[in-house]
Amino acid sequence: MKVARNPRTTAHLLVAAAGLGLSGCSSGGHRNLVEAILVTAAPTLAEGETRFVLELRDVREDFLLSDADNFLASSRAAKLSHAVRSQVRERCEALRRTRTQARHQMSDGLAIIRPDPERAYADGNMVVYLAGKKDVRVLFSSAEIGRLLASHEVGDDLATLRYTHPAFDPPRLQALRDRVTALNLKVEGLSLSPSEFERLKIEAATRVLERWLRENGQRLPEDAPLLVSGPLSATRSPRLTRALQDPTTFEQFLRSNCSDAIRALFFLVNRDVVDLAYP
């Protein structure tokens, strides 16, 4: 869905800050930094419980889907750009055509529906209902999907990639990713590059090792950074290197037989992030 820029109020279709829910409260610093038309609903998907939250550069509006027509006819809406009003109308129409269908098709907390069944899934003909912790987030474009899937973490096994978001649990976001992949939707950033995945694995491995050391009462040199890197230098972990260069700590580590921690150490040593050479 293309959005025309307006000198006063440009409406980018962005997923709003994670703290923005049915209450309409936005986290600090959200306004004037990013603009959004956010749509949330109660799990029943009733019209009287589906809410629009417009966080625009010059104004913030909050209204129910059932009041949308009155809002669009009001003097408040007249102050908004034509692009914003058009997108609100389009989303209202898409919601009214798909809510009943979504209630019946919701699977794994997710439904992706085409308002016009004769057209392909694409921005302007796609409504995504994704159940979160307290509400159902409604999306209308691949850009919004991409932003939900933009945060990743790697599991302790250093192989399992999880999609994370404060308002959604990883299985639900994984279901969204799988559905998007199955539908062959073009979502930017859906797949990580090898270098991005490698960076995540390094971060995960250092987290696993540091957690093991703390849980086993080992003193960590807090004056040493956990990870350091530069544009022309490899990533290093001075804190873990210094901790594991202690022979007693290293022997206790090996005797623990903690598979995740041992796997993490081998990974970091092989990539020269941790140096086990005793001084």
N, C-alpha and C positions, 0 to 999 in steps of 0.2 A: 504494500500500500504506500504510494508516494505521497509525500506531504510537502506542500508549497511553503516556502519560507515567508514570513511576514515581518516587517521591520519592528512591529510591537510585540507580537506573541508568536513564536515559532513552536509548533507542536511536534516534537519528536516522539515517536511511539516507543517509549522505553519502559522497561520494568522498573517500578519505583523502588525506593530504598526498602531494605528488608523489613524495617520496623513499621511499614505502612500497611495497616490492616483494615478491618471493617470499621474501626473507630475513626479512621481518617487521620490519625496522628502521624506526622512525618518526623523522621529523625533530624537532629540538628544539622544544618548545612545542606539540606536537600534542596530547598527552594533557591532559585536563582543560580543553581549550578547545573541542574538537569531538569528537563521538563517531561511530564508524563501524563498520559491518560490511563489511569489504572482502573480496572474493573474487578470487583470481588463479589462473592455471593456466599450465602449460607449453604450448607450441604444440600438443603432441599431444592436449591436453585429456583426458589419462588421469586416472582417479579418484585414483590414488595421487600425482598431481602437481598436484592442485587444492587450494588452501589457503584456509582461512578465517583472517582476522586480525580479532579483535574488539578495538577500541580504545575501551573504555568508561570512564566516569568513575572508577570505583573499581577496575577490574581490566583486565588485558590478557590475552587468550587467543589462542593460535595452534595450529591443528590441521588435519590433512588431511581432505578429504571422506571418505576411506575410514575415518577414525577418528571421524567425526562422531557416529555412534550411541553409541559408547562414551563420548564426551565428554558428550553430553546425559544419559547415565545416571550420570554421575559426581557426586561431591560438589562439584566446582568449578562445574559448571553449576547445581547447586541454589542457589548463592549469587546467581545472576543473576535478573533480573526475568522474569516470565512472558512479557512482550512480546519480550524478547531471545530466549529459548528458542524461542518460536513462530516468530520470523522465521528463525532458523537452520534449523529443521525445514522451513519452507516453501521456503527457498532450496536446501536439500539435495534436496528432492523435485523442484524445478524443474530443477536441474542434472542429476540422474540421468535425467530424461525428455528432456533436450534435447542432451546432450553429443554423442551419436552423430550426431544430425541436424546439429549445428553443424559437425562435421568435414566433412560432405559439402556443406553449404551455404555455407561460408565463402567470401566473395568480396570482394576488395579489403581483406582482413584484417578482415572484418566479417560478423557474422550476427545477425539479430534474429528470435527464434523465439517462438511462442506454445506454452507447455506444453499448453494445451487448445485445439486447432485450431478448436473450435466457438465460442470466445469471441473478442472483439475484443482488439487489442493495447491493454493498459492495465496500470497497476501491479497486480501480483499475477498477471498472465498475460503477462509479457514477460521474456525473458532476452536480454541483449545481450552478445555475445562480440566484444570489440574488441582486436585484436592491437596490442601496444605494442612498445617497443624490446627488451624482454627477456621479456615474458610476455603473457598474454591477460587483460585486465581484464574482469570479468563484472559487468554492471549489471542491476538489477531494477526500476528506476523511472524515470519521466521526470525526477525531481529529480536523479538521478545523471547522466543524460545532460546535463541543463542545466548542471551544474557542470563537466563536461568541456568544454563549448562556451562557457564563460563568459569565456575569455581570447581576445582578438582582436588582430590587428595588421593594418595596411594596408601593402601593398607600395609599392615606390618609384614605381609609376605612379599612386599615390594613388587608385586605383579598385578594386584587387583586395583583397578582404577575406579574411584567412586566420584560421583557428581554431588556436590554439597551446596546447600543454601539454607540459611537460618529458618526459613518458613516451610521447608520440605525435608522429608527424610530421604536418605540415599536411595533406598529401593524405588521410591516413587519417581525420583529424577532418572534413575536407570531405566524405568519403564518408559518414561518420556523419550529418552534417547533411543531405546530400542524401537519404539513406535515411529519416531521420526526417520530412523534408518530404514525401517521396513517400507515406509511410504516414499522413500527416496526424496525426501524434502531437502532442499539446499539450505543448510544452516551453517553460517560461518563459525569456524572454531569448534565444530563438532568433534574433530579428531585432533589430538595433540601431535605436534612434530616430534621427531626423535629427541631433539635437544630439550624440548619442554618436558617430555616424559622423564628424561634422564635427570633433570633438575628436581622434579618432584620426587623421584626415587631417592636422591641424595638427601633431600629434606626429611623424607619419611624415615630413612635409615638413621639419621642423626637423632631424630625424635625417639626412635626405638631404643637406641643405645643410652641416651641421656636418661630416659625413663627407667631403664634397668638399673643404672648406677644409683639414681636417687632412691629407688625402691629398696635397694640392697644396702643402704646406709653409706655409700661411698661419697667422699667429699669431692666436690667438683671445684676446679679453680674458676671462681666467678669473675676474676679479672681477665680471663681469656675468653674471647668471643666464641660462640658456638660454631658459626660459619663465617668465613671471609672469602671474598673473591674480588677480582677486578677485571677490567676489559682485556688485559693482557696476561692475567695470571689465573692459574687453576684454582678451583674451590678447595679450601682447607678447613679443618676443624681443630683449631688450637686447643680448645677446652677438652675435647674427647681424647686427643693425642696425649696431652699431659696426664689426664686421669688414667689412661690405660697403659702408659709407660711405667706406672708403678707395678713392680712384679707381683706384690701381694694381691692387688686389685685384679690384675690380669689372670692370675691363677684361680682366684675365686670366680671370675667370669667364666673361665673354661669349665670349671666343675659344675656350674649351674645347669648346663645342658639346656639352656633356654634357646630353642631353635630359632625363634624370630630374631633374638638379639645376636646370635652367632651368625645367622645369615646376613644381618645388617652390617656386622663388623667385616665379614669377608668382602661384602660389596664395597664398603668404604675404603678398605685397605687396597683392593684391586684398582681403585680409581684414585689412589694417593690422597684421599681426603683425610685419612687417619694414617699416621706414621707410627709403627710399633717398634722402630729401632730405638733401643735404649741409649740414652746419652752416655 
